[in-house]
Amino acid sequence: MDEPILQSVVVTFVIVGAGAVGLEVARQLIEEKRDVVLIERDVAKARYASNNLDCMVINDESSNLETLRKAGVKKAEYFISLTESDEMNMILCGLVAREFNVPYRIARIRNIDYSAAGILDKNFLGIDCIVNPAVEAGRSIVRAIEHGAVSDIMFFQRSTVQMRNLSVGDSDLFVGRSLADARSRLGLTFLVAVIVRGNEAIIPAGDTVIQPFDNLYILADEQEFDLLLQAMGKFKLRLNKIVVVGGGSVGQFVLDSVLRDRKVLSGRLQSLLGSLLRRGKRNISVIDQDYRRCKDLSQRFPEALVINGDISAEHIFEEEGLADADAIVCTTGNQELNIVTSVYAKTLGVKRAVALVSKNSYVHIASNLGIDAPVSMQNSMVGSILKFIRHGNIDSVHNISGGDLEVVEMPVQAASRLAGKMVREIKFPPETLILALTRDAETVIPEGTNTLSAGDNVIFIARKESTSRIERMFGAPA
């Protein structure tokens, strides 16, 4: 497991930490045919990684210079530190910056207060990219809230279209119909990019028939989504009363974002404003069972109503008047509790439910249980790391189905061999589909006769193993 690497081998990525995120980042990089070395000090985690990943796994202390040399850090392009300790991740990046000439260093930092201190905006300790799980997941949750918490939303930098994950349940608008028939029946402009059916992810054709409880990844602009969701009985609402369950780092990020525009005063005036806002149109409540945390939350967010209680306790919804909330946002560290609480809240009449999950597989389970916007912390985290790694020519990258599929946004470069070709003339790898084409601020869902031009912004979906090849096709020849 820990044999030295031959000096002739060029290591592209060195990853420290074989937890869930480390394993997923390593797996996706390996699928891209990248050279990866994983360092993990825990014997069981190292053994699991060695048995499940096609890469070198070193079971040793990452803070040891000899271990780093053995891992080939001197020749690495990226050093990614994903241990459970923020301080260790920062120290390791600083050590690598001082001792080795690694072009890019990435660190996971969990403590949201480090973000508040401003170190995310600086080359702190030689760190080029700091990724905060709470911030990444919190951003996804806030985006969902801003759009009515009807679904989770994937945005693109240079396009007006969005991608949303919707469970069709047993709706006769979709079930038993082909995609072409469903689009014709609804009279709307949208594209189903992926169907997730059980554990299978399908890139569909027009004649693909939708089955009960399929999860559809749909691409459309916001106006078309509003009409589509109305047809499905999911009307866009102004969320005036929001209940946040869990006052940890993710919950605090959500509270800070939702209340940001109100936090303009300080001291007693701010407390007075907070009490007035609680009696106004929009009410924000947060529930946490930790008494000390609740005291801190009360001081930090005087605009919010802070409730010290156990959300799983009987009658808490009735006693605290939570059943008439417009939305419940469950952000505790227990994904099962988040799902159960969200489902229960909806049975009581809460209109929208957002649930934080840690495993990608739970996203589709949560959707099929009626949760409007399940958000995967792992997906948010891994996507952020991969976006930085591909910073050269990529505008956006989103993972679907546990990373087996990727939705990528990138421009057609002037020297690309795709410029001037019609979509139907391009020989893409199997199961590759161009989803949207933006030119001069106008976005269309292209047909086979559309021609690509230099400067066009293209969104495509492909299997993970094909994306690197497609990216090269869009770029200039080597």
C-alpha positions as CSV (number, residue, x, y, z in Angstrom):
1,M,0.0,0.0,0.0
2,D,2.8,2.4,0.8
3,E,5.6,1.5,-1.6
4,P,7.6,4.4,-2.9
5,I,6.6,5.8,-6.3
6,L,9.2,5.5,-9.0
7,Q,10.8,8.8,-9.9
8,S,9.9,8.4,-13.6
9,V,6.2,8.6,-12.8
10,V,4.7,12.1,-13.0
11,V,2.0,12.6,-10.3
12,T,-0.6,15.1,-11.3
13,F,-2.8,15.2,-8.1
14,V,-1.9,14.5,-4.5
15,I,-4.9,14.3,-2.2
16,V,-4.7,14.1,1.5
17,G,-7.7,12.6,3.3
18,A,-9.7,9.6,2.2
19,G,-13.1,10.7,3.6
20,A,-16.2,10.9,1.5
21,V,-15.1,14.0,-0.3
22,G,-11.6,12.9,-0.8
23,L,-12.7,9.6,-2.3
24,E,-15.2,11.2,-4.6
25,V,-12.7,13.8,-5.9
26,A,-10.1,11.1,-6.4
27,R,-12.7,8.8,-8.2
28,Q,-13.7,11.5,-10.6
29,L,-10.1,12.5,-11.4
30,I,-9.2,8.9,-12.0
31,E,-12.2,8.6,-14.4
32,E,-10.7,11.5,-16.3
33,K,-7.5,9.4,-16.7
34,R,-5.5,11.7,-14.3
35,D,-2.7,10.4,-12.1
36,V,-3.7,10.5,-8.5
37,V,-2.0,9.6,-5.2
38,L,-4.0,9.5,-2.0
39,I,-2.5,9.9,1.5
40,E,-4.6,8.7,4.5
41,R,-3.2,8.0,7.9
42,D,-6.2,5.9,9.1
43,V,-5.6,2.2,8.3
44,A,-9.2,1.3,7.6
45,K,-9.8,4.3,5.3
46,A,-6.6,3.7,3.5
47,R,-7.5,0.1,2.9
48,Y,-10.9,0.9,1.7
49,A,-9.5,3.5,-0.7
50,S,-6.9,1.1,-2.0
51,N,-9.5,-1.6,-2.6
52,N,-11.9,0.8,-4.4
53,L,-9.8,3.2,-6.4
54,D,-7.3,2.6,-9.1
55,C,-4.5,4.8,-7.7
56,M,-1.6,4.7,-5.3
57,V,-2.7,5.0,-1.6
58,I,-0.2,5.8,1.0
59,N,-1.1,4.9,4.6
60,D,1.1,7.4,6.6
61,E,1.2,10.8,8.3
62,S,0.7,13.6,5.7
63,S,2.6,16.1,7.8
64,N,5.8,14.1,7.3
65,L,8.0,15.6,4.6
66,E,9.2,12.1,3.6
67,T,5.6,11.0,3.1
68,L,5.0,14.0,0.8
69,R,8.1,13.2,-1.2
70,K,7.1,9.6,-1.5
71,A,3.7,10.7,-2.8
72,G,5.5,12.7,-5.5
73,V,4.4,16.2,-4.4
74,K,7.5,17.7,-6.0
75,K,6.1,16.8,-9.4
76,A,2.4,17.3,-8.7
77,E,0.3,19.9,-10.4
78,Y,-2.3,20.1,-7.6
79,F,-2.1,19.4,-3.9
80,I,-5.6,19.0,-2.3
81,S,-5.8,18.8,1.5
82,L,-9.2,17.4,2.7
83,T,-8.5,16.1,6.2
84,E,-11.0,16.6,9.0
85,S,-8.9,19.4,10.6
86,D,-9.0,22.9,9.1
87,E,-5.7,23.8,10.8
88,M,-4.0,20.7,9.4
89,N,-5.2,21.5,5.9
90,M,-3.9,25.0,6.2
91,I,-0.6,23.9,7.6
92,L,-0.1,21.2,4.9
93,C,-0.7,23.7,2.1
94,G,1.7,26.1,3.8
95,L,4.3,23.4,4.1
96,V,3.9,22.3,0.5
97,A,4.1,25.9,-0.7
98,R,7.4,26.4,1.2
99,E,9.1,23.1,0.4
100,F,7.7,22.1,-3.0
101,N,7.0,23.9,-6.3
102,V,3.3,22.8,-6.6
103,P,1.4,25.2,-8.9
104,Y,-2.0,24.9,-7.2
105,R,-2.9,24.2,-3.6
106,I,-6.5,23.6,-2.4
107,A,-7.7,23.3,1.3
108,R,-11.0,22.4,2.8
109,I,-11.9,24.8,5.7
110,R,-14.9,23.9,7.7
111,N,-14.9,26.8,10.2
112,I,-17.2,29.4,8.7
113,D,-15.5,32.1,10.9
114,Y,-12.4,31.7,8.8
115,S,-14.5,32.9,5.9
116,A,-15.7,35.9,7.9
117,A,-12.1,36.7,8.7
118,G,-11.5,37.2,4.9
119,I,-8.9,34.5,4.3
120,L,-10.9,33.2,1.4
121,D,-10.0,36.3,-0.6
122,K,-6.2,36.1,0.0
123,N,-3.4,33.7,-0.8
124,F,-3.4,32.7,2.8
125,L,-0.5,30.3,3.7
126,G,0.0,29.7,0.1
127,I,-3.5,28.3,-0.4
128,D,-4.9,29.1,-3.9
129,C,-8.4,27.8,-3.3
130,I,-10.2,27.4,0.0
131,V,-13.4,25.4,-0.1
132,N,-15.9,25.6,2.8
133,P,-18.5,22.8,2.8
134,A,-21.0,25.0,4.8
135,V,-20.6,27.9,2.4
136,E,-20.9,25.7,-0.8
137,A,-24.0,23.9,0.5
138,G,-25.4,27.1,2.0
139,R,-25.2,28.9,-1.3
140,S,-27.2,26.1,-3.0
141,I,-29.9,26.4,-0.3
142,V,-30.1,30.2,-0.5
143,R,-30.4,30.0,-4.3
144,A,-33.3,27.6,-3.8
145,I,-35.0,29.9,-1.3
146,E,-34.6,32.9,-3.5
147,H,-36.5,31.1,-6.3
148,G,-39.3,29.9,-4.1
149,A,-37.7,26.6,-2.9
150,V,-39.6,24.7,-5.6
151,S,-36.5,22.7,-6.6
152,D,-32.8,22.7,-6.4
153,I,-31.3,24.9,-9.1
154,M,-28.1,24.7,-11.2
155,F,-27.1,28.1,-12.7
156,F,-24.7,28.9,-15.5
157,Q,-22.4,31.9,-15.7
158,R,-23.0,33.1,-19.3
159,S,-26.5,31.7,-20.0
160,T,-30.0,32.6,-18.8
161,V,-31.1,28.9,-18.7
162,Q,-31.2,26.9,-15.5
163,M,-31.2,23.2,-14.7
164,R,-33.6,21.8,-12.1
165,N,-34.2,18.3,-10.7
166,L,-37.9,17.5,-10.6
167,S,-39.5,14.2,-9.5
168,V,-42.6,13.5,-11.7
169,G,-44.2,11.3,-9.1
170,D,-47.2,9.7,-10.8
171,S,-48.3,12.8,-12.6
172,D,-50.1,12.1,-15.9
173,L,-48.4,15.1,-17.4
174,F,-45.3,13.0,-17.9
175,V,-45.8,9.3,-16.8
176,G,-46.4,6.9,-19.7
177,R,-45.6,9.6,-22.2
178,S,-42.5,10.0,-24.4
179,L,-40.5,13.2,-23.9
180,A,-41.6,14.5,-27.3
181,D,-45.2,13.9,-26.4
182,A,-44.9,15.6,-23.0
183,R,-43.3,18.7,-24.6
184,S,-45.9,18.9,-27.3
185,R,-48.7,18.4,-24.7
186,L,-47.4,21.2,-22.5
187,G,-46.5,23.5,-25.3
188,L,-43.4,24.7,-23.5
189,T,-39.7,25.0,-24.5
190,F,-37.6,22.8,-22.3
191,L,-35.1,20.0,-22.6
192,V,-34.8,16.9,-20.4
193,A,-31.1,16.3,-20.1
194,V,-31.1,13.3,-17.8
195,I,-33.5,10.9,-16.3
196,V,-32.5,9.2,-13.1
197,R,-34.4,6.0,-12.6
198,G,-33.4,4.1,-9.5
199,N,-29.6,3.8,-9.7
200,E,-29.5,4.4,-13.4
201,A,-28.8,7.7,-15.2
202,I,-30.2,7.9,-18.7
203,I,-29.4,10.5,-21.3
204,P,-32.8,10.3,-23.1
205,A,-34.0,10.7,-26.7
206,G,-37.3,12.2,-27.8
207,D,-39.0,8.7,-27.8
208,T,-37.9,7.9,-24.3
209,V,-40.9,7.0,-22.2
210,I,-41.2,8.5,-18.7
211,Q,-41.9,6.1,-15.8
212,P,-43.5,6.8,-12.4
213,F,-41.2,8.6,-9.9
214,D,-38.5,9.3,-12.5
215,N,-36.3,12.2,-11.6
216,L,-35.9,14.6,-14.5
217,Y,-33.0,17.0,-14.9
218,I,-34.7,19.7,-17.0
219,L,-33.1,22.7,-18.8
220,A,-35.2,25.8,-19.5
221,D,-35.2,29.5,-18.8
222,E,-36.9,30.8,-15.6
223,Q,-40.1,31.9,-17.3
224,E,-40.6,28.4,-18.9
225,F,-39.9,26.8,-15.5
226,D,-42.5,28.9,-13.9
227,L,-45.1,27.7,-16.4
228,L,-43.9,24.1,-16.2
229,L,-44.1,24.1,-12.4
230,Q,-47.6,25.6,-12.5
231,A,-48.7,22.8,-14.8
232,M,-47.3,20.3,-12.2
233,G,-49.2,22.1,-9.4
234,K,-46.0,23.7,-8.0
235,F,-46.7,27.4,-7.9
236,K,-43.9,29.9,-7.1
237,L,-44.5,31.4,-3.7
238,R,-43.1,34.3,-1.8
239,L,-41.6,32.7,1.3
240,N,-42.6,35.0,4.1
241,K,-42.3,32.6,7.0
242,I,-39.2,30.4,7.0
243,V,-38.1,28.0,9.7
244,V,-34.5,26.9,9.8
245,V,-33.8,23.7,11.6
246,G,-30.2,23.5,12.9
247,G,-28.1,26.4,13.8
248,G,-24.7,24.9,12.8
249,S,-22.4,26.3,10.2
250,V,-24.8,25.7,7.2
251,G,-27.8,27.1,9.1
252,Q,-25.8,30.2,10.1
253,F,-24.8,30.8,6.5
254,V,-28.4,30.5,5.4
255,L,-29.6,32.9,8.2
256,D,-26.8,35.4,7.4
257,S,-27.7,35.4,3.7
258,V,-31.5,35.7,4.2
259,L,-31.1,38.4,6.8
260,R,-28.2,40.2,5.2
261,D,-30.1,43.2,3.9
262,R,-31.6,43.8,7.3
263,K,-28.4,43.9,9.3
264,V,-27.7,47.6,8.9
265,L,-27.7,48.7,12.5
266,S,-26.0,47.5,15.7
267,G,-26.5,47.2,19.4
268,R,-29.9,48.1,20.9
269,L,-31.2,49.7,17.6
270,Q,-30.5,46.4,15.8
271,S,-32.3,44.4,18.5
272,L,-35.3,46.8,18.2
273,L,-35.3,46.4,14.4
274,G,-35.2,42.7,14.8
275,S,-38.2,42.6,17.1
276,L,-40.2,44.8,14.6
277,L,-39.2,42.6,11.7
278,R,-40.4,39.5,13.5
279,R,-43.8,41.1,13.8
280,G,-43.7,42.2,10.1
281,K,-44.4,40.3,6.9
282,R,-41.4,38.1,6.8
283,N,-40.5,35.9,9.8
284,I,-37.4,33.9,10.2
285,S,-37.2,31.3,13.0
286,V,-34.3,28.9,13.9
287,I,-34.6,25.8,16.0
288,D,-31.6,24.2,17.7
289,Q,-31.4,21.9,20.7
290,D,-28.0,23.2,21.9
291,Y,-28.7,25.9,24.5
292,R,-25.3,27.7,24.2
293,R,-25.6,27.8,20.5
294,C,-29.1,29.3,20.8
295,K,-27.7,32.1,23.0
296,D,-25.0,32.8,20.4
297,L,-27.6,32.7,17.6
298,S,-29.8,35.2,19.5
299,Q,-26.9,37.6,19.8
300,R,-25.8,37.2,16.2
301,F,-29.2,37.2,14.6
302,P,-31.5,39.4,16.7
303,E,-33.9,39.7,13.7
304,A,-34.6,35.9,14.0
305,L,-36.8,34.1,16.5
306,V,-34.4,31.6,18.1
307,I,-36.1,28.5,19.7
308,N,-34.2,26.1,21.9
309,G,-35.8,22.7,21.3
310,D,-35.6,19.3,19.8
311,I,-37.3,19.3,16.4
312,S,-38.1,15.6,16.8
313,A,-40.0,16.2,20.0
314,E,-43.7,15.6,20.0
315,H,-45.9,18.7,19.5
316,I,-43.1,21.2,18.9
317,F,-44.6,22.2,15.6
318,E,-47.9,23.0,17.3
319,E,-46.4,24.6,20.4
320,E,-44.2,26.9,18.4
321,G,-46.7,27.6,15.6
322,L,-44.5,26.2,12.9
323,A,-47.0,24.3,10.9
324,D,-48.2,27.4,9.0
325,A,-44.6,28.2,7.8
326,D,-44.1,28.8,4.1
327,A,-40.8,26.9,4.1
328,I,-38.8,24.6,6.4
329,V,-35.0,24.4,5.8
330,C,-33.4,21.5,7.6
331,T,-29.6,21.9,7.9
332,T,-28.7,19.6,10.9
333,G,-25.7,17.3,10.6
334,N,-28.1,14.3,10.5
335,Q,-29.4,13.8,7.0
336,E,-32.0,11.2,8.0
337,L,-33.4,13.7,10.6
338,N,-33.5,16.4,7.9
339,I,-35.4,14.2,5.5
340,V,-37.9,12.9,8.1
341,T,-38.5,16.4,9.5
342,S,-39.1,17.9,6.0
343,V,-41.5,15.1,5.1
344,Y,-43.4,15.5,8.4
345,A,-43.5,19.3,8.1
346,K,-45.1,19.0,4.6
347,T,-47.8,16.6,6.0
348,L,-48.7,19.4,8.5
349,G,-49.1,22.0,5.7
350,V,-45.7,23.6,5.4
351,K,-45.6,24.6,1.8
352,R,-42.0,24.1,0.8
353,A,-39.2,21.9,2.2
354,V,-35.4,22.1,1.7
355,A,-33.3,19.4,3.2
356,L,-29.5,19.1,3.5
357,V,-28.1,15.6,2.8
358,S,-24.5,14.4,2.9
359,K,-24.8,11.5,0.5
360,N,-25.5,12.0,-3.2
361,S,-27.7,8.9,-3.2
362,Y,-30.1,10.6,-0.8
363,V,-30.9,13.4,-3.2
364,H,-33.2,11.2,-5.3
365,I,-34.7,9.5,-2.2
366,A,-35.6,12.9,-0.8
367,S,-37.1,14.0,-4.1
368,N,-39.3,11.0,-4.3
369,L,-40.5,11.6,-0.8
370,G,-41.8,15.0,-1.8
371,I,-39.0,17.2,-0.6
372,D,-38.9,20.2,-2.9
373,A,-35.2,21.0,-2.8
374,P,-32.8,18.4,-1.5
375,V,-29.2,19.8,-1.4
376,S,-26.1,17.5,-1.3
377,M,-23.2,18.9,0.7
378,Q,-20.9,16.4,-1.0
379,N,-22.0,17.4,-4.5
380,S,-21.6,21.1,-3.7
381,M,-18.1,20.6,-2.3
382,V,-16.8,18.3,-5.1
383,G,-18.3,20.5,-7.8
384,S,-16.5,23.5,-6.4
385,I,-13.1,21.7,-6.3
386,L,-13.5,20.4,-9.8
387,K,-14.5,23.9,-11.1
388,F,-11.3,25.3,-9.7
389,I,-9.2,22.5,-11.2
390,R,-10.7,23.2,-14.6
391,H,-10.4,27.0,-14.3
392,G,-8.7,27.4,-17.7
393,N,-11.6,27.3,-20.1
394,I,-14.6,26.1,-18.1
395,D,-17.3,28.6,-16.9
396,S,-19.4,26.1,-15.0
397,V,-19.4,22.4,-14.1
398,H,-22.2,20.4,-12.4
399,N,-22.2,16.8,-11.3
400,I,-25.2,14.5,-11.8
401,S,-25.8,11.0,-10.6
402,G,-22.9,10.9,-8.2
403,G,-20.5,12.4,-10.7
404,D,-21.1,9.8,-13.5
405,L,-22.4,12.6,-15.7
406,E,-21.3,16.2,-16.0
407,V,-23.0,19.3,-17.3
408,V,-20.3,21.6,-18.5
409,E,-20.4,25.2,-19.7
410,M,-17.6,26.5,-21.9
411,P,-17.0,28.8,-24.9
412,V,-16.0,27.7,-28.5
413,Q,-12.5,29.1,-29.0
414,A,-11.6,30.8,-32.3
415,A,-9.2,28.1,-33.3
416,S,-11.5,25.2,-32.3
417,R,-12.2,22.7,-35.1
418,L,-15.9,22.8,-34.1
419,A,-16.3,26.4,-35.2
420,G,-18.3,26.6,-38.4
421,K,-19.8,23.1,-38.0
422,M,-23.4,22.1,-37.7
423,V,-24.3,20.2,-34.5
424,R,-25.3,17.1,-36.4
425,E,-21.9,17.1,-38.2
426,I,-19.9,16.8,-34.9
427,K,-18.8,13.4,-33.9
428,F,-19.1,13.6,-30.1
429,P,-18.4,10.6,-27.8
430,P,-21.5,8.4,-27.1
431,E,-24.1,9.8,-24.8
432,T,-23.1,13.4,-25.3
433,L,-25.7,16.1,-25.9
434,I,-25.4,19.8,-26.5
435,L,-28.1,21.3,-24.2
436,A,-27.9,25.0,-24.9
437,L,-26.2,27.5,-27.1
438,T,-25.7,31.2,-26.2
439,R,-24.8,33.8,-28.8
440,D,-25.0,37.6,-28.4
441,A,-26.8,37.2,-25.1
442,E,-29.5,35.0,-26.7
443,T,-29.8,31.4,-25.5
444,V,-31.5,28.6,-27.6
445,I,-31.9,24.9,-27.2
446,P,-30.1,23.9,-30.4
447,E,-31.2,21.5,-33.1
448,G,-29.0,19.5,-35.5
449,T,-28.9,22.3,-38.0
450,N,-27.5,24.9,-35.7
451,T,-24.0,26.0,-36.5
452,L,-21.3,26.6,-33.9
453,S,-19.3,29.8,-34.1
454,A,-16.2,31.1,-32.3
455,G,-17.2,32.8,-29.1
456,D,-20.5,30.8,-28.7
457,N,-21.1,29.7,-25.2
458,V,-22.2,26.0,-25.1
459,I,-23.7,23.8,-22.3
460,F,-23.3,20.1,-22.9
461,I,-23.8,16.9,-20.9
462,A,-21.6,13.9,-21.2
463,R,-20.3,10.8,-19.3
464,K,-17.5,11.6,-17.0
465,E,-14.9,9.7,-19.0
466,S,-15.7,11.7,-22.1
467,T,-15.6,15.3,-20.8
468,S,-11.9,15.9,-21.1
469,R,-11.9,14.8,-24.8
470,I,-14.9,17.1,-25.4
471,E,-13.2,20.0,-23.7
472,R,-10.3,19.6,-26.0
473,M,-12.6,19.6,-29.0
474,F,-14.0,23.0,-27.9
475,G,-10.5,24.5,-27.4
476,A,-7.6,25.3,-29.7
477,P,-5.7,22.3,-31.2
478,A,-2.6,21.4,-29.2
